[in-house]
Amino acid sequence: MYWPVSKRELSADHATITEQSRKIPVSGDYDVVVSGAGPAGVIAAIEAGRNGARVLLIEVRGCLGGVWTAGLLSWILDQANKPGIMRELEQRLDRMGAKCPIDTGSSLSYDVEKMKLLLEEMCQEANVDILLHTRVVGAVKNDRSRVTHVVTESKSGREAWSGKVFIDTSGDGDLAALSGCGFDFGSESDGSFQPMSLLTIISGIRFEEIRKFVRVAGDTGSISKQNLREEMARAGVVPSYSKPSIHPIHYDLFMIMANHQYGFSGLDTRQVTKATLQARQEVHKIINGLQSLGGVWKDLKVIATAEHIGVREGRRIHGLYTVTKDDLVSGARHEDAVCRVTFGVDVHSVRRSEDDPSAGYNQGIKVRPYDIPLRALIAKDAGGLMMAGRCISGDFISHSSYRVTGNSVAMGQAAGRVSALAASKNKLPQEIPVSQIGLSKLD
């Protein structure tokens, strides 16, 4: 479908165009619309569907799972204490033969392709409608500032979708920003933000031969990272990340994370593109360097680089509660807790010159297990809008702790349950009494 442009305008800064007014078809009506099918989004959709809601799950990429799959993460942190769907995921991955047979301690390592398949199966079982290859590009609010529709672009053209409750699980808070919500980005002190990393699946090596370079249970002090960095130096390669790591997927299949792209904003497409191009070049240089050593590395090869570079920093949407550094230090408890975080502060150095083992970005903070309250998942500036995953309401330091994906699963399940209940009662999420939600029994 072609939409003509009515006129071309010139401004002092750059040329602009004015698009001709058009009517957008409303292609579906749902109880819950989820924007982004990463770890938080796909779980939110499954939980909402299991609770009787009519659910639409919108994803820009060609698979479900976000960083788990398109990002090739293959490694779930802070999941060991999470009940509910997190436990179900682990059990079903195990039954599929998709769980790493090597002991990785408290973390969960998995086969990326089988994770894609499992998430699709679980969504279909919950009667979730899935839209892949589709980007959310707009939001419509009524005169009470409640979100009523999202607008999408895809091969099918521009479409609108109505909903009673919307969940932003885009990672970067895209839907919330389109809805006019306030947000924070980067450090409160100087605006700096964490680097990006392009993850890579490698093979042609055997676990028993490279064990000392691999992150496994009992890797005290991350000795494997030091060993790997020294091995790269022997090959004449200095990675942009001083703590490179290899994570096992199977005895002959691994994920490597060895690069940092500094100073690139995840909210700027041109910067993300440049970071991706630089990262892919560096990854291949690192792999070629290791291969040149021969021996255990002689058959090393790249199976795949991530379709999407891993972005650590995005918008942190203003919610009814903001998780802060003080919550981490005090081990905050909340009546409306949806998730208990145990992961430490993990701020990756924002400049390469400061990327060394003694960098002080984590400020020496000792994290006591703390709660994420439901209020941090409810948007302050738009009605009927929730968030889950790394775009919830929090400060720079707390975000570096709760952003790992085991927590995203717990947040997504809570958002899915609350949104389904709110939609069934035609209420806002914050109008549902905590006692009716059963947040202590997310199973």
C-alpha positions as CSV (number, residue, x, y, z in Angstrom):
1,M,0.0,0.0,0.0
2,Y,1.5,3.4,-1.0
3,W,0.8,6.5,0.9
4,P,1.7,9.7,-1.0
5,V,3.5,12.6,0.7
6,S,1.6,15.8,0.6
7,K,4.5,18.2,0.7
8,R,8.2,18.6,1.5
9,E,9.2,21.1,4.1
10,L,12.5,22.7,4.9
11,S,13.6,23.6,8.3
12,A,16.7,25.4,9.6
13,D,18.3,22.1,10.6
14,H,17.2,19.5,8.0
15,A,14.5,18.7,5.5
16,T,11.2,17.3,6.7
17,I,8.2,15.8,5.0
18,T,4.5,15.8,6.1
19,E,2.7,12.5,5.6
20,Q,-0.8,12.6,4.3
21,S,-3.5,11.8,6.8
22,R,-4.8,8.2,6.5
23,K,-7.2,5.8,8.2
24,I,-5.6,2.8,9.9
25,P,-7.6,-0.4,10.1
26,V,-8.1,-1.9,13.6
27,S,-7.1,-5.5,12.9
28,G,-7.9,-7.0,16.2
29,D,-9.4,-6.5,19.7
30,Y,-7.6,-8.1,22.7
31,D,-7.7,-8.1,26.5
32,V,-3.9,-7.9,26.7
33,V,-1.4,-6.7,24.1
34,V,2.3,-7.4,24.8
35,S,4.9,-5.4,22.9
36,G,8.2,-7.4,22.7
37,A,8.6,-11.1,22.9
38,G,11.9,-11.3,24.9
39,P,12.1,-13.2,28.2
40,A,9.7,-10.9,30.0
41,G,7.3,-10.5,27.1
42,V,6.9,-14.1,26.1
43,I,6.3,-15.2,29.7
44,A,3.8,-12.3,30.3
45,A,1.9,-13.5,27.2
46,I,1.8,-17.1,28.3
47,E,0.7,-16.2,31.8
48,A,-2.0,-13.9,30.6
49,G,-3.3,-16.5,28.2
50,R,-3.3,-19.2,30.9
51,N,-5.4,-16.9,33.0
52,G,-8.1,-16.6,30.3
53,A,-7.1,-13.4,28.5
54,R,-7.2,-12.9,24.8
55,V,-3.6,-12.1,24.1
56,L,-1.6,-10.6,21.2
57,L,2.2,-10.8,21.4
58,I,4.0,-8.5,19.0
59,E,7.7,-9.1,18.1
60,V,9.9,-7.3,15.6
61,R,12.2,-10.3,15.0
62,G,11.6,-13.7,13.4
63,C,11.5,-15.7,16.6
64,L,10.3,-15.5,20.2
65,G,12.8,-15.1,23.0
66,G,14.6,-11.8,22.3
67,V,18.1,-11.8,23.8
68,W,17.6,-15.5,24.7
69,T,17.4,-16.4,21.0
70,A,18.0,-13.6,18.6
71,G,20.7,-12.4,21.0
72,L,22.2,-15.9,21.4
73,L,22.5,-15.4,25.2
74,S,22.1,-19.1,26.0
75,W,22.7,-18.3,29.7
76,I,20.1,-17.4,32.3
77,L,21.2,-15.7,35.5
78,D,19.4,-15.3,38.8
79,Q,16.9,-18.0,38.0
80,A,17.6,-20.6,40.8
81,N,15.2,-19.0,43.3
82,K,12.4,-18.3,40.8
83,P,9.3,-20.5,41.0
84,G,6.5,-20.7,38.5
85,I,7.2,-20.6,34.8
86,M,10.9,-20.4,35.3
87,R,10.9,-23.8,36.9
88,E,8.6,-25.1,34.1
89,L,11.0,-23.8,31.4
90,E,13.9,-25.5,33.0
91,Q,12.1,-28.8,33.3
92,R,10.8,-28.7,29.7
93,L,14.2,-27.8,28.3
94,D,15.6,-30.7,30.2
95,R,13.0,-33.1,28.7
96,M,13.9,-31.8,25.2
97,G,17.6,-32.4,25.7
98,A,18.1,-28.7,25.5
99,K,19.6,-28.1,28.9
100,C,23.4,-28.1,29.1
101,P,24.7,-31.4,30.4
102,I,27.7,-29.7,32.0
103,D,27.3,-28.4,35.5
104,T,27.1,-24.6,35.3
105,G,26.3,-24.0,38.9
106,S,23.3,-21.8,39.8
107,S,22.9,-20.6,36.2
108,L,21.0,-22.3,33.4
109,S,22.6,-22.9,30.0
110,Y,20.4,-24.0,27.1
111,D,20.2,-24.7,23.4
112,V,19.1,-21.6,21.5
113,E,17.2,-23.3,18.7
114,K,15.3,-25.6,21.0
115,M,14.4,-22.6,23.2
116,K,12.8,-20.9,20.2
117,L,10.7,-24.0,19.6
118,L,9.7,-24.4,23.3
119,L,8.6,-20.8,23.6
120,E,6.4,-21.1,20.5
121,E,4.9,-24.3,21.8
122,M,4.1,-22.7,25.2
123,C,2.5,-19.6,23.5
124,Q,0.3,-21.8,21.3
125,E,-0.7,-23.9,24.3
126,A,-1.9,-20.7,26.0
127,N,-3.8,-19.6,22.9
128,V,-1.6,-16.5,22.4
129,D,-1.8,-14.8,19.0
130,I,1.7,-14.2,17.8
131,L,2.8,-11.5,15.3
132,L,6.4,-11.8,14.2
133,H,8.3,-9.4,11.9
134,T,6.1,-6.6,13.3
135,R,7.2,-3.3,14.9
136,V,5.1,-1.2,17.3
137,V,5.4,2.4,16.0
138,G,2.6,4.3,17.8
139,A,0.2,4.4,20.7
140,V,-3.3,5.9,21.0
141,K,-4.6,7.2,24.3
142,N,-8.1,8.4,25.3
143,D,-8.9,11.7,27.0
144,R,-8.1,10.1,30.4
145,S,-4.6,9.2,29.2
146,R,-5.3,5.6,29.1
147,V,-3.7,3.6,26.2
148,T,-6.4,2.1,24.0
149,H,-4.5,1.0,20.9
150,V,-1.1,0.3,19.5
151,V,-0.1,1.0,15.9
152,T,2.2,-1.5,14.1
153,E,4.1,-1.6,10.8
154,S,4.8,-4.8,8.9
155,K,4.6,-6.4,5.5
156,S,0.9,-6.1,6.0
157,G,1.1,-2.4,6.2
158,R,0.1,-0.1,9.1
159,E,-2.4,-1.6,11.5
160,A,-3.9,-0.8,14.9
161,W,-4.8,-3.2,17.7
162,S,-7.0,-2.4,20.6
163,G,-6.5,-3.7,24.1
164,K,-7.7,-3.3,27.7
165,V,-4.2,-3.6,29.2
166,F,-0.8,-3.2,27.4
167,I,2.6,-4.5,28.6
168,D,5.8,-3.0,27.4
169,T,8.5,-5.7,27.3
170,S,10.5,-4.2,24.5
171,G,13.6,-3.9,26.7
172,D,14.1,-0.3,25.7
173,G,10.6,0.9,26.8
174,D,9.6,1.8,23.3
175,L,5.8,1.5,23.7
176,A,5.9,3.5,27.0
177,A,7.9,6.3,25.2
178,L,5.4,6.3,22.3
179,S,2.7,6.6,25.0
180,G,4.3,9.8,26.4
181,C,5.7,8.2,29.5
182,G,8.7,9.8,31.3
183,F,11.9,7.8,31.6
184,D,15.5,7.9,32.6
185,F,18.5,6.7,30.6
186,G,22.0,6.0,31.7
187,S,23.7,7.2,34.9
188,E,22.0,9.9,37.0
189,S,25.4,11.5,37.6
190,D,26.8,11.9,34.1
191,G,24.5,10.3,31.6
192,S,27.0,7.5,30.8
193,F,25.7,4.1,29.9
194,Q,27.0,0.5,29.7
195,P,28.5,-1.0,26.5
196,M,27.0,-3.4,24.1
197,S,28.2,-7.0,23.3
198,L,27.7,-9.2,20.3
199,L,27.4,-12.8,21.4
200,T,28.6,-15.7,19.3
201,I,28.1,-19.4,19.1
202,I,31.3,-21.4,18.4
203,S,32.2,-25.0,17.8
204,G,35.1,-27.2,16.6
205,I,36.4,-27.5,20.2
206,R,35.8,-30.0,23.0
207,F,34.9,-29.2,26.6
208,E,37.4,-31.7,28.0
209,E,40.2,-30.0,26.1
210,I,39.4,-26.3,26.8
211,R,37.9,-26.8,30.3
212,K,40.2,-24.2,32.0
213,F,38.8,-21.5,29.7
214,V,35.1,-22.3,30.3
215,R,32.7,-20.8,32.8
216,V,31.4,-23.8,34.9
217,A,30.4,-24.5,38.4
218,G,33.2,-23.9,40.9
219,D,34.9,-21.3,38.7
220,T,36.1,-19.4,41.8
221,G,37.2,-15.8,41.1
222,S,36.4,-16.3,37.4
223,I,39.8,-17.9,36.7
224,S,38.5,-19.1,33.4
225,K,38.2,-15.5,32.2
226,Q,41.8,-14.7,33.2
227,N,42.9,-17.9,31.4
228,L,41.0,-17.0,28.3
229,R,42.4,-13.5,28.2
230,E,45.9,-14.8,28.5
231,E,45.3,-17.3,25.7
232,M,44.0,-14.5,23.5
233,A,47.1,-12.4,24.3
234,R,49.2,-15.4,23.3
235,A,47.4,-15.2,19.9
236,G,48.2,-11.4,19.7
237,V,44.6,-10.4,20.4
238,V,43.5,-7.9,23.0
239,P,39.7,-8.1,23.4
240,S,37.7,-4.9,24.0
241,Y,36.3,-6.6,27.1
242,S,38.9,-7.4,29.7
243,K,36.9,-10.4,31.1
244,P,36.1,-12.5,28.1
245,S,34.2,-15.7,28.8
246,I,33.2,-19.0,27.1
247,H,29.9,-20.5,28.3
248,P,29.0,-24.2,27.5
249,I,25.9,-25.2,25.7
250,H,27.0,-28.8,25.0
251,Y,30.3,-30.7,25.1
252,D,31.1,-29.3,21.6
253,L,29.0,-26.1,21.4
254,F,29.7,-22.9,23.3
255,M,28.8,-19.2,23.5
256,I,31.6,-16.6,23.7
257,M,31.3,-13.1,25.0
258,A,34.5,-11.1,24.5
259,N,33.7,-7.7,23.1
260,H,32.4,-4.4,24.4
261,Q,31.2,-1.6,22.1
262,Y,31.6,1.6,24.2
263,G,29.6,4.8,24.0
264,F,26.9,3.7,21.7
265,S,23.3,4.4,22.6
266,G,20.7,1.6,22.2
267,L,18.1,4.3,21.4
268,D,19.9,5.4,18.2
269,T,19.6,3.1,15.2
270,R,22.7,4.5,13.5
271,Q,24.8,4.0,16.7
272,V,23.4,0.4,17.1
273,T,24.3,-0.3,13.5
274,K,27.9,1.0,13.9
275,A,28.3,-0.9,17.1
276,T,27.1,-4.1,15.4
277,L,29.5,-3.8,12.5
278,Q,32.5,-3.1,14.8
279,A,31.6,-6.0,17.1
280,R,31.2,-8.5,14.3
281,Q,34.6,-7.6,12.9
282,E,36.2,-7.9,16.4
283,V,34.6,-11.3,17.1
284,H,35.9,-12.8,13.9
285,K,39.4,-11.4,14.6
286,I,39.3,-13.0,18.1
287,I,38.2,-16.4,16.7
288,N,40.8,-16.3,13.9
289,G,43.4,-15.4,16.5
290,L,42.6,-18.4,18.7
291,Q,42.4,-20.7,15.7
292,S,45.9,-19.6,14.6
293,L,47.3,-21.1,17.9
294,G,46.5,-24.6,16.6
295,G,46.3,-27.4,19.1
296,V,42.9,-27.5,20.8
297,W,41.8,-24.4,18.8
298,K,42.8,-25.7,15.3
299,D,39.2,-26.5,14.3
300,L,37.5,-23.6,16.0
301,K,34.8,-22.0,13.9
302,V,31.9,-19.5,14.2
303,I,28.5,-21.1,14.0
304,A,26.6,-17.8,14.3
305,T,26.9,-14.2,15.5
306,A,23.8,-12.8,17.2
307,E,21.1,-11.3,14.9
308,H,20.8,-8.5,17.4
309,I,23.7,-7.0,19.5
310,G,23.2,-7.3,23.3
311,V,22.1,-3.9,24.7
312,R,22.5,-3.4,28.4
313,E,21.0,0.1,28.7
314,G,17.6,1.3,27.6
315,R,14.9,3.5,28.9
316,R,13.8,3.0,32.5
317,I,10.2,4.0,32.5
318,H,8.8,6.1,35.4
319,G,6.5,3.9,37.4
320,L,4.4,4.1,40.6
321,Y,7.5,3.0,42.5
322,T,11.2,3.4,41.6
323,V,13.6,0.6,42.6
324,T,16.8,2.3,43.9
325,K,20.3,1.5,45.2
326,D,18.9,1.8,48.7
327,D,16.6,-1.1,48.1
328,L,19.6,-3.3,47.2
329,V,21.6,-2.3,50.2
330,S,18.7,-2.7,52.7
331,G,17.2,-5.8,51.2
332,A,13.8,-4.2,50.7
333,R,10.6,-6.1,51.2
334,H,7.2,-5.2,49.7
335,E,3.7,-6.5,50.2
336,D,3.2,-6.4,46.5
337,A,6.5,-8.2,45.6
338,V,6.6,-9.9,42.3
339,C,10.3,-11.0,42.3
340,R,13.1,-11.5,44.7
341,V,16.4,-10.4,43.1
342,T,19.7,-12.1,44.4
343,F,22.0,-10.9,41.6
344,G,24.7,-8.4,42.5
345,V,25.4,-5.0,41.0
346,D,26.9,-5.6,37.6
347,V,27.8,-2.3,35.9
348,H,30.1,-2.9,32.9
349,S,32.7,-0.2,32.6
350,V,31.4,2.7,30.4
351,R,34.8,3.5,28.8
352,R,37.4,1.0,27.5
353,S,40.2,2.9,29.3
354,E,38.5,1.9,32.6
355,D,37.7,-1.7,31.7
356,D,40.0,-3.6,34.0
357,P,39.5,-6.0,36.8
358,S,39.8,-3.3,39.4
359,A,37.3,-0.9,37.9
360,G,35.1,0.6,40.6
361,Y,31.8,1.1,38.8
362,N,29.9,-1.3,41.1
363,Q,30.8,1.1,44.0
364,G,31.6,-1.8,46.3
365,I,27.8,-2.3,46.9
366,K,26.9,-5.5,48.7
367,V,23.4,-6.6,47.6
368,R,21.0,-8.2,50.1
369,P,18.3,-10.1,48.3
370,Y,15.5,-7.6,47.6
371,D,12.0,-7.4,46.2
372,I,10.7,-5.8,43.0
373,P,7.2,-4.5,43.8
374,L,4.3,-4.6,41.4
375,R,4.2,-0.8,41.5
376,A,7.5,-0.6,39.6
377,L,5.8,-2.5,36.8
378,I,3.0,0.0,36.4
379,A,3.5,3.1,34.3
380,K,3.1,6.4,36.1
381,D,2.2,8.5,33.0
382,A,-0.1,6.3,31.0
383,G,-3.2,4.3,32.2
384,G,-3.5,0.6,31.4
385,L,0.2,0.3,30.7
386,M,2.6,-2.1,32.5
387,M,6.3,-2.9,32.0
388,A,8.4,-6.0,32.7
389,G,12.1,-6.7,32.2
390,R,14.9,-4.2,32.2
391,C,12.6,-1.2,31.3
392,I,10.8,-1.2,34.6
393,S,11.1,1.8,37.0
394,G,14.5,1.8,38.6
395,D,17.7,3.8,38.9
396,F,21.0,3.1,37.2
397,I,22.6,1.0,39.9
398,S,19.5,-1.1,40.7
399,H,18.9,-1.7,37.0
400,S,22.4,-3.3,36.7
401,S,21.2,-5.9,39.2
402,Y,17.6,-6.8,38.2
403,R,18.2,-6.6,34.5
404,V,19.3,-10.3,34.1
405,T,16.8,-12.6,32.6
406,G,15.9,-14.8,35.5
407,N,14.3,-11.7,37.0
408,S,12.6,-10.8,33.7
409,V,10.8,-14.1,33.8
410,A,9.4,-13.5,37.2
411,M,8.4,-9.9,36.3
412,G,6.8,-11.1,33.1
413,Q,4.7,-13.7,34.8
414,A,3.5,-11.2,37.4
415,A,2.6,-8.6,34.7
416,G,0.8,-11.3,32.7
417,R,-1.3,-12.4,35.6
418,V,-2.2,-8.9,36.8
419,S,-3.0,-7.7,33.3
420,A,-5.3,-10.6,32.7
421,L,-7.1,-10.0,36.0
422,A,-7.4,-6.3,35.3
423,A,-8.7,-6.8,31.8
424,S,-11.4,-9.3,33.1
425,K,-12.6,-6.7,35.5
426,N,-12.2,-3.6,33.2
427,K,-9.9,-2.0,35.8
428,L,-6.5,-0.5,35.8
429,P,-3.7,-2.8,37.1
430,Q,-3.2,-0.7,40.2
431,E,-6.9,-1.0,41.0
432,I,-6.6,-4.8,41.6
433,P,-6.1,-5.6,45.3
434,V,-2.9,-7.4,46.0
435,S,-4.8,-10.0,47.9
436,Q,-6.6,-11.1,44.7
437,I,-3.5,-11.5,42.7
438,G,-1.7,-14.3,44.5
439,L,1.8,-12.9,43.9
440,S,3.3,-15.1,46.5
441,K,2.1,-18.2,44.6
442,L,3.4,-17.6,41.1
443,D,3.3,-21.2,40.1
